[in-house]
Amino acid sequence: MERKTRNTGIVVLAAAAAGAVAAWVIRDQMQRHSRDLFSPSFLRRLAALGHMAKAEASVDHINLMKDFVAWESREALRRRAQAIVQRMEQDAKDPALSAG
């Protein structure tokens, strides 16, 4: 019984550690993509927009995207960002629609 309890404890600790590492990696990726929105490189901005298109609607994301729309000089990227802002605002108004 003691061996089973110890093994279970080790598995729980390993799962918690893996979860913490995964959360850190995800947070790092989100910060990196947020920074890339304002990159001088067109392709980095395009990739960051693709990432933001899949991001969950939040006040921070909506404000970031609005800042990007005001900053972006290329019409194509600005239109794509405006569409993302509209989708996020709609999701924020009615989160039940975005869950389906």
OpenMM code with the backbone's topology and positions (N, CA, C; nanometers):
from openmm import Vec3, app, unit

residues = "MET GLU ARG LYS THR ARG ASN THR GLY ILE VAL VAL LEU ALA ALA ALA ALA ALA GLY ALA VAL ALA ALA TRP VAL ILE ARG ASP GLN MET GLN ARG HIS SER ARG ASP LEU PHE SER PRO SER PHE LEU ARG ARG LEU ALA ALA LEU GLY HIS MET ALA LYS ALA GLU ALA SER VAL ASP HIS ILE ASN LEU MET LYS ASP PHE VAL ALA TRP GLU SER ARG GLU ALA LEU ARG ARG ARG ALA GLN ALA ILE VAL GLN ARG MET GLU GLN ASP ALA LYS ASP PRO ALA LEU SER ALA GLY".split()
positions = [
    Vec3(0.0826, -0.1200, 0.0000),
    Vec3(0.0000, 0.0000, 0.0000),
    Vec3(0.0863, 0.1255, 0.0000),
    Vec3(0.1938, 0.1245, 0.0791),
    Vec3(0.2811, 0.2405, 0.0885),
    Vec3(0.3484, 0.2698, -0.0460),
    Vec3(0.3861, 0.1667, -0.1165),
    Vec3(0.4509, 0.1827, -0.2472),
    Vec3(0.3531, 0.2442, -0.3479),
    Vec3(0.2293, 0.1989, -0.3451),
    Vec3(0.1273, 0.2520, -0.4361),
    Vec3(0.1019, 0.4009, -0.4077),
    Vec3(0.0949, 0.4376, -0.2812),
    Vec3(0.0736, 0.5773, -0.2426),
    Vec3(0.1913, 0.6637, -0.2877),
    Vec3(0.3130, 0.6135, -0.2687),
    Vec3(0.4319, 0.6884, -0.3093),
    Vec3(0.4345, 0.7069, -0.4613),
    Vec3(0.4040, 0.6013, -0.5360),
    Vec3(0.4019, 0.6115, -0.6825),
    Vec3(0.2945, 0.7083, -0.7304),
    Vec3(0.1806, 0.7058, -0.6648),
    Vec3(0.0739, 0.8001, -0.6994),
    Vec3(0.1185, 0.9432, -0.6727),
    Vec3(0.1851, 0.9652, -0.5608),
    Vec3(0.2360, 1.0983, -0.5282),
    Vec3(0.3374, 1.1466, -0.6303),
    Vec3(0.4243, 1.0574, -0.6743),
    Vec3(0.5245, 1.0938, -0.7752),
    Vec3(0.4566, 1.1306, -0.9073),
    Vec3(0.3560, 1.0537, -0.9444),
    Vec3(0.2838, 1.0823, -1.0691),
    Vec3(0.2131, 1.2177, -1.0601),
    Vec3(0.1512, 1.2460, -0.9465),
    Vec3(0.0813, 1.3743, -0.9284),
    Vec3(0.1804, 1.4900, -0.9349),
    Vec3(0.2955, 1.4763, -0.8697),
    Vec3(0.3978, 1.5813, -0.8746),
    Vec3(0.4514, 1.6010, -1.0162),
    Vec3(0.4728, 1.4919, -1.0882),
    Vec3(0.5216, 1.5018, -1.2260),
    Vec3(0.4187, 1.5705, -1.3150),
    Vec3(0.2917, 1.5385, -1.2962),
    Vec3(0.1859, 1.6026, -1.3755),
    Vec3(0.1771, 1.7515, -1.3436),
    Vec3(0.1919, 1.7867, -1.2159),
    Vec3(0.1884, 1.9280, -1.1772),
    Vec3(0.3068, 2.0032, -1.2378),
    Vec3(0.4237, 1.9410, -1.2358),
    Vec3(0.5422, 2.0043, -1.2943),
    Vec3(0.5251, 2.0216, -1.4452),
    Vec3(0.4729, 1.9205, -1.5113),
    Vec3(0.4502, 1.9295, -1.6555),
    Vec3(0.3478, 2.0392, -1.6863),
    Vec3(0.2457, 2.0509, -1.6053),
    Vec3(0.1459, 2.1566, -1.6243),
    Vec3(0.2054, 2.2946, -1.6067),
    Vec3(0.2925, 2.3088, -1.5073),
    Vec3(0.3566, 2.4389, -1.4832),
    Vec3(0.4462, 2.4766, -1.6009),
    Vec3(0.5215, 2.3808, -1.6525),
    Vec3(0.6086, 2.4076, -1.7681),
    Vec3(0.5237, 2.4437, -1.8897),
    Vec3(0.4160, 2.3707, -1.9121),
    Vec3(0.3286, 2.3997, -2.0263),
    Vec3(0.2684, 2.5392, -2.0142),
    Vec3(0.2260, 2.5780, -1.8958),
    Vec3(0.1695, 2.7120, -1.8757),
    Vec3(0.2739, 2.8194, -1.9036),
    Vec3(0.3962, 2.7967, -1.8584),
    Vec3(0.5039, 2.8928, -1.8829),
    Vec3(0.5323, 2.9070, -2.0321),
    Vec3(0.5378, 2.7942, -2.1042),
    Vec3(0.5641, 2.7976, -2.2492),
    Vec3(0.4518, 2.8714, -2.3213),
    Vec3(0.3287, 2.8437, -2.2857),
    Vec3(0.2148, 2.9094, -2.3502),
    Vec3(0.2184, 3.0599, -2.3237),
    Vec3(0.2476, 3.0990, -2.2005),
    Vec3(0.2553, 3.2418, -2.1674),
    Vec3(0.3672, 3.3103, -2.2457),
    Vec3(0.4802, 3.2418, -2.2583),
    Vec3(0.5926, 3.2963, -2.3343),
    Vec3(0.5550, 3.3131, -2.4810),
    Vec3(0.4871, 3.2151, -2.5367),
    Vec3(0.4462, 3.2243, -2.6770),
    Vec3(0.3470, 3.3385, -2.6986),
    Vec3(0.2545, 3.3562, -2.6047),
    Vec3(0.1583, 3.4658, -2.6172),
    Vec3(0.2291, 3.6005, -2.6140),
    Vec3(0.3258, 3.6158, -2.5243),
    Vec3(0.3993, 3.7416, -2.5170),
    Vec3(0.4792, 3.7646, -2.6446),
    Vec3(0.5406, 3.6598, -2.6963),
    Vec3(0.6196, 3.6721, -2.8185),
    Vec3(0.5299, 3.7138, -2.9364),
    Vec3(0.4141, 3.6512, -2.9495),
    Vec3(0.3242, 3.6865, -3.0596),
    Vec3(0.2700, 3.8281, -3.0429),
    Vec3(0.2453, 3.8692, -2.9202),
    Vec3(0.1994, 4.0065, -2.8975),
    Vec3(0.3055, 4.1062, -2.9404),
    Vec3(0.4319, 4.0772, -2.9099),
    Vec3(0.5413, 4.1651, -2.9521),
    Vec3(0.5549, 4.1665, -3.1036),
    Vec3(0.5352, 4.0502, -3.1672),
    Vec3(0.5513, 4.0408, -3.3124),
    Vec3(0.4440, 4.1180, -3.3882),
    Vec3(0.3338, 4.1514, -3.3243),
    Vec3(0.2331, 4.2328, -3.3918),
    Vec3(0.2916, 4.3663, -3.4379),
    Vec3(0.3862, 4.4179, -3.3640),
    Vec3(0.4435, 4.5487, -3.3951),
    Vec3(0.5847, 4.5371, -3.4530),
    Vec3(0.6152, 4.4203, -3.5076),
    Vec3(0.7456, 4.3964, -3.5698),
    Vec3(0.7568, 4.4746, -3.7007),
    Vec3(0.8780, 4.5146, -3.7388),
    Vec3(0.8956, 4.5788, -3.8696),
    Vec3(0.8724, 4.4808, -3.9855),
    Vec3(0.8804, 4.3512, -3.9571),
    Vec3(0.8652, 4.2498, -4.0612),
    Vec3(0.7170, 4.2224, -4.0907),
    Vec3(0.6817, 4.2374, -4.2169),
    Vec3(0.5449, 4.2101, -4.2606),
    Vec3(0.5048, 4.0664, -4.2269),
    Vec3(0.5936, 3.9700, -4.2526),
    Vec3(0.5598, 3.8298, -4.2305),
    Vec3(0.5411, 3.7975, -4.0818),
    Vec3(0.6191, 3.8591, -3.9954),
    Vec3(0.5994, 3.8375, -3.8512),
    Vec3(0.4657, 3.8944, -3.8062),
    Vec3(0.4308, 4.0118, -3.8589),
    Vec3(0.3010, 4.0707, -3.8228),
    Vec3(0.1873, 3.9832, -3.8732),
    Vec3(0.2018, 3.9303, -3.9944),
    Vec3(0.0996, 3.8423, -4.0508),
    Vec3(0.0850, 3.7157, -3.9661),
    Vec3(0.1984, 3.6563, -3.9267),
    Vec3(0.1940, 3.5366, -3.8424),
    Vec3(0.1315, 3.5682, -3.7063),
    Vec3(0.1659, 3.6825, -3.6497),
    Vec3(0.1083, 3.7219, -3.5205),
    Vec3(-0.0429, 3.7427, -3.5327),
    Vec3(-0.0872, 3.7976, -3.6444),
    Vec3(-0.2317, 3.8124, -3.6656),
    Vec3(-0.2996, 3.6764, -3.6739),
    Vec3(-0.2350, 3.5824, -3.7415),
    Vec3(-0.2901, 3.4467, -3.7485),
    Vec3(-0.3048, 3.3859, -3.6102),
    Vec3(-0.2079, 3.4100, -3.5265),
    Vec3(-0.2146, 3.3605, -3.3892),
    Vec3(-0.3265, 3.4309, -3.3120),
    Vec3(-0.3355, 3.5615, -3.3262),
    Vec3(-0.4384, 3.6369, -3.2547),
    Vec3(-0.5789, 3.6010, -3.3032),
    Vec3(-0.5906, 3.5588, -3.4279),
    Vec3(-0.7221, 3.5197, -3.4796),
    Vec3(-0.7778, 3.4002, -3.4031),
    Vec3(-0.6883, 3.3175, -3.3489),
    Vec3(-0.7310, 3.1992, -3.2735),
    Vec3(-0.7390, 3.2258, -3.1235),
    Vec3(-0.6928, 3.3417, -3.0812),
    Vec3(-0.6863, 3.3726, -2.9378),
    Vec3(-0.8258, 3.3959, -2.8804),
    Vec3(-0.8372, 3.3663, -2.7546),
    Vec3(-0.9621, 3.3884, -2.6828),
    Vec3(-0.9868, 3.5387, -2.6668),
    Vec3(-1.1112, 3.5768, -2.6733),
    Vec3(-1.1465, 3.7174, -2.6575),
    Vec3(-1.1258, 3.7601, -2.5124),
    Vec3(-1.0524, 3.8683, -2.4948),
    Vec3(-1.0333, 3.9266, -2.3618),
    Vec3(-1.0161, 4.0767, -2.3805),
    Vec3(-1.0318, 4.1498, -2.2743),
    Vec3(-1.0160, 4.2954, -2.2810),
    Vec3(-0.8749, 4.3293, -2.3293),
    Vec3(-0.7752, 4.2597, -2.2763),
    Vec3(-0.6368, 4.2867, -2.3164),
    Vec3(-0.6149, 4.2594, -2.4648),
    Vec3(-0.6668, 4.1469, -2.5137),
    Vec3(-0.6498, 4.1138, -2.6552),
    Vec3(-0.7223, 4.2140, -2.7449),
    Vec3(-0.8422, 4.2525, -2.7064),
    Vec3(-0.9183, 4.3491, -2.7873),
    Vec3(-0.8458, 4.4829, -2.7907),
    Vec3(-0.7967, 4.5296, -2.6771),
    Vec3(-0.7233, 4.6564, -2.6744),
    Vec3(-0.5940, 4.6481, -2.7544),
    Vec3(-0.5245, 4.5365, -2.7441),
    Vec3(-0.4020, 4.5176, -2.8220),
    Vec3(-0.4315, 4.5240, -2.9712),
    Vec3(-0.5381, 4.4569, -3.0132),
    Vec3(-0.5725, 4.4558, -3.1549),
    Vec3(-0.6172, 4.5944, -3.2029),
    Vec3(-0.6874, 4.6681, -3.1189),
    Vec3(-0.7267, 4.8047, -3.1567),
    Vec3(-0.6040, 4.8944, -3.1717),
    Vec3(-0.5067, 4.8771, -3.0831),
    Vec3(-0.3811, 4.9519, -3.0959),
    Vec3(-0.3109, 4.9157, -3.2266),
    Vec3(-0.3138, 4.7860, -3.2594),
    Vec3(-0.2506, 4.7416, -3.3837),
    Vec3(-0.3196, 4.8037, -3.5053),
    Vec3(-0.4518, 4.8057, -3.5056),
    Vec3(-0.5268, 4.8646, -3.6175),
    Vec3(-0.4883, 5.0109, -3.6351),
    Vec3(-0.4764, 5.0835, -3.5260),
    Vec3(-0.4393, 5.2252, -3.5335),
    Vec3(-0.2951, 5.2425, -3.5822),
    Vec3(-0.2078, 5.1481, -3.5511),
    Vec3(-0.0658, 5.1574, -3.5842),
    Vec3(-0.0332, 5.1073, -3.7247),
    Vec3(-0.1014, 5.0029, -3.7695),
    Vec3(-0.0656, 4.9343, -3.8944),
    Vec3(-0.0864, 5.0242, -4.0161),
    Vec3(0.0139, 5.0247, -4.1037),
    Vec3(0.0070, 5.1084, -4.2241),
    Vec3(-0.0447, 5.0315, -4.3459),
    Vec3(-0.0318, 4.9010, -4.3467),
    Vec3(-0.0780, 4.8217, -4.4618),
    Vec3(-0.2268, 4.7921, -4.4498),
    Vec3(-0.2972, 4.8253, -4.5549),
    Vec3(-0.4436, 4.8113, -4.5561),
    Vec3(-0.4869, 4.6662, -4.5348),
    Vec3(-0.4201, 4.5717, -4.5985),
    Vec3(-0.4605, 4.4310, -4.5881),
    Vec3(-0.4511, 4.3813, -4.4435),
    Vec3(-0.3421, 4.4145, -4.3771),
    Vec3(-0.3266, 4.3713, -4.2382),
    Vec3(-0.4237, 4.4451, -4.1464),
    Vec3(-0.4491, 4.5709, -4.1769),
    Vec3(-0.5429, 4.6492, -4.0964),
    Vec3(-0.6840, 4.5908, -4.1076),
    Vec3(-0.7255, 4.5531, -4.2287),
    Vec3(-0.8587, 4.4925, -4.2471),
    Vec3(-0.8690, 4.3597, -4.1733),
    Vec3(-0.7626, 4.2779, -4.1807),
    Vec3(-0.7623, 4.1485, -4.1115),
    Vec3(-0.7731, 4.1701, -3.9600),
    Vec3(-0.6999, 4.2677, -3.9095),
    Vec3(-0.7045, 4.2976, -3.7659),
    Vec3(-0.8422, 4.3484, -3.7251),
    Vec3(-0.9046, 4.4303, -3.8083),
    Vec3(-1.0390, 4.4801, -3.7770),
    Vec3(-1.1388, 4.3652, -3.7704),
    Vec3(-1.1233, 4.2676, -3.8596),
    Vec3(-1.2125, 4.1510, -3.8561),
    Vec3(-1.1917, 4.0717, -3.7268),
    Vec3(-1.0674, 4.0605, -3.6838),
    Vec3(-1.0376, 3.9893, -3.5591),
    Vec3(-1.0980, 4.0646, -3.4401),
    Vec3(-1.0856, 4.1972, -3.4404),
    Vec3(-1.1439, 4.2780, -3.3322),
    Vec3(-1.2952, 4.2581, -3.3284),
    Vec3(-1.3600, 4.2613, -3.4436),
    Vec3(-1.5056, 4.2427, -3.4479),
    Vec3(-1.5443, 4.1061, -3.3925),
    Vec3(-1.4701, 4.0015, -3.4300),
    Vec3(-1.4988, 3.8675, -3.3801),
    Vec3(-1.4793, 3.8611, -3.2290),
    Vec3(-1.3712, 3.9211, -3.1805),
    Vec3(-1.3451, 3.9194, -3.0363),
    Vec3(-1.4512, 3.9965, -2.9589),
    Vec3(-1.4925, 4.1113, -3.0124),
    Vec3(-1.5961, 4.1884, -2.9447),
    Vec3(-1.7268, 4.1118, -2.9412),
    Vec3(-1.7597, 4.0422, -3.0491),
    Vec3(-1.8817, 3.9625, -3.0520),
    Vec3(-1.8728, 3.8482, -2.9511),
    Vec3(-1.7558, 3.7820, -2.9452),
    Vec3(-1.7362, 3.6734, -2.8494),
    Vec3(-1.7454, 3.7245, -2.7057),
    Vec3(-1.6934, 3.8450, -2.6834),
    Vec3(-1.6971, 3.9015, -2.5480),
    Vec3(-1.8407, 3.9366, -2.5073),
    Vec3(-1.9219, 3.9779, -2.6031),
    Vec3(-2.0618, 4.0114, -2.5718),
    Vec3(-2.1428, 3.8858, -2.5424),
    Vec3(-2.1185, 3.7792, -2.6182),
    Vec3(-2.1951, 3.6569, -2.6016),
    Vec3(-2.1014, 3.5376, -2.6051),
    Vec3(-2.0372, 3.5046, -2.4924),
    Vec3(-1.9400, 3.3951, -2.4892),
    Vec3(-2.0006, 3.2596, -2.5232),
    Vec3(-2.1322, 3.2428, -2.5072),
    Vec3(-2.1948, 3.1137, -2.5388),
    Vec3(-2.1868, 3.0827, -2.6873),
    Vec3(-2.1853, 3.1848, -2.7719),
    Vec3(-2.1761, 3.1627, -2.9163),
    Vec3(-2.0384, 3.1117, -2.9559),
    Vec3(-1.9340, 3.1566, -2.8892),
    Vec3(-1.7977, 3.1174, -2.9257),
    Vec3(-1.7643, 2.9782, -2.8739),
    Vec3(-1.8416, 2.9258, -2.7778),
    Vec3(-1.8115, 2.7944, -2.7211),
    Vec3(-1.8488, 2.6821, -2.8168),
    Vec3(-1.9395, 2.7060, -2.9093),
    Vec3(-1.9883, 2.6008, -2.9986),
    Vec3(-1.9002, 2.5790, -3.1108),
] * unit.nanometer
topology = app.Topology()
chain = topology.addChain("A")
for resn in residues:
    res = topology.addResidue(resn, chain)
    for name in ("N", "CA", "C"):
        topology.addAtom(name, app.Element.getBySymbol(name[0]), res)
